[in-house]
Amino acid sequence: MSVTTTVPEGQSEIVMSRIYDAPRDIVWQAMTDPSHVARWWGGAGFSNPVCEMDVRPGGAWHHVMRFPDGHELDMHFVFVEVEKPRRLVWRSVPLSKGSLGRPDAVIDVTLEDLGGTRTRWKMAARFSSAAERDAALAMGFTGPIAASGDRLVAYLPNLVHQADSQ
């Protein structure tokens, strides 16, 4: 299943969802273990030379995403809420005021167990205003997230196989 994106009218958020063919615990592991995140974050051709995550409320996440052309995007986040294996909330930490012109957001991800072998992922990105949300949309905010989800679809069978072998 591909990603579904909605932009609720009159609100400052973007909501995306998709279903993964993997148990919720495995999807959680793929999303919170930096050794796994580095393997699927970003679209085709992207790499992640730095992925450091302290997955706890107040913990930092430093991530460097390298584009296929060699350009790097240095990202910093802080975890706000962590409810293993159901919910993960983080927010952007700008490197400086207006860093790279990117709108800041609070990202709220929920994982719903759909019966053992399937998981519904839902992400709500909340911006400070509808104008910030619209700026994020204009910058292509949803494209890399959908592409990352596609890479995660391809990566999850490896984790499912590892879990089945143990």
Solvent accessible surface area in square Angstrom, and as a share of the most:
residue,aa,sasa,rsa
1,M,137,0.61
2,S,79,0.51
3,V,35,0.20
4,T,66,0.38
5,T,58,0.34
6,T,71,0.41
7,V,62,0.35
8,P,33,0.21
9,E,170,0.76
10,G,78,0.75
11,Q,90,0.40
12,S,34,0.22
13,E,26,0.12
14,I,0,0.00
15,V,23,0.13
16,M,1,0.00
17,S,26,0.17
18,R,10,0.04
19,I,25,0.13
20,Y,5,0.02
21,D,111,0.58
22,A,1,0.01
23,P,40,0.25
24,R,59,0.22
25,D,93,0.48
26,I,16,0.08
27,V,0,0.00
28,W,15,0.05
29,Q,76,0.34
30,A,0,0.00
31,M,15,0.07
32,T,18,0.11
33,D,46,0.24
34,P,40,0.25
35,S,71,0.46
36,H,22,0.10
37,V,1,0.00
38,A,30,0.23
39,R,146,0.53
40,W,16,0.06
41,W,43,0.15
42,G,1,0.01
43,G,5,0.04
44,A,91,0.70
45,G,59,0.56
46,F,40,0.17
47,S,49,0.32
48,N,15,0.08
49,P,64,0.40
50,V,43,0.25
51,C,20,0.12
52,E,103,0.46
53,M,27,0.12
54,D,59,0.30
55,V,42,0.24
56,R,130,0.47
57,P,80,0.50
58,G,51,0.49
59,G,1,0.01
60,A,65,0.50
61,W,4,0.01
62,H,48,0.21
63,H,0,0.00
64,V,14,0.08
65,M,12,0.05
66,R,92,0.34
67,F,60,0.25
68,P,89,0.56
69,D,122,0.63
70,G,43,0.41
71,H,107,0.48
72,E,77,0.35
73,L,27,0.13
74,D,47,0.25
75,M,18,0.08
76,H,55,0.25
77,F,24,0.10
78,V,25,0.15
79,F,1,0.01
80,V,63,0.36
81,E,63,0.28
82,V,36,0.21
83,E,65,0.29
84,K,154,0.65
85,P,31,0.19
86,R,107,0.39
87,R,49,0.18
88,L,2,0.01
89,V,6,0.03
90,W,18,0.06
91,R,107,0.39
92,S,27,0.18
93,V,56,0.32
94,P,56,0.35
95,L,92,0.46
96,S,69,0.45
97,K,204,0.86
98,G,55,0.53
99,S,11,0.07
100,L,119,0.59
101,G,51,0.49
102,R,74,0.27
103,P,25,0.15
104,D,63,0.32
105,A,8,0.06
106,V,55,0.32
107,I,13,0.07
108,D,13,0.07
109,V,3,0.02
110,T,40,0.23
111,L,3,0.01
112,E,85,0.38
113,D,69,0.36
114,L,58,0.29
115,G,67,0.64
116,G,37,0.36
117,T,94,0.55
118,R,105,0.38
119,T,0,0.00
120,R,91,0.33
121,W,21,0.07
122,K,93,0.39
123,M,6,0.03
124,A,6,0.05
125,A,0,0.00
126,R,106,0.39
127,F,12,0.05
128,S,102,0.66
129,S,43,0.28
130,A,43,0.33
131,A,74,0.58
132,E,61,0.27
133,R,23,0.09
134,D,68,0.35
135,A,43,0.33
136,A,2,0.02
137,L,60,0.30
138,A,91,0.70
139,M,110,0.49
140,G,34,0.33
141,F,48,0.20
142,T,31,0.18
143,G,42,0.40
144,P,65,0.41
145,I,40,0.20
146,A,24,0.18
147,A,32,0.25
148,S,10,0.06
149,G,6,0.06
150,D,81,0.42
151,R,61,0.22
152,L,3,0.01
153,V,67,0.38
154,A,77,0.60
155,Y,20,0.08
156,L,4,0.02
157,P,79,0.50
158,N,74,0.38
159,L,4,0.02
160,V,38,0.22
161,H,128,0.57
162,Q,94,0.42
163,A,48,0.37
164,D,112,0.58
165,S,79,0.51
166,Q,184,0.82
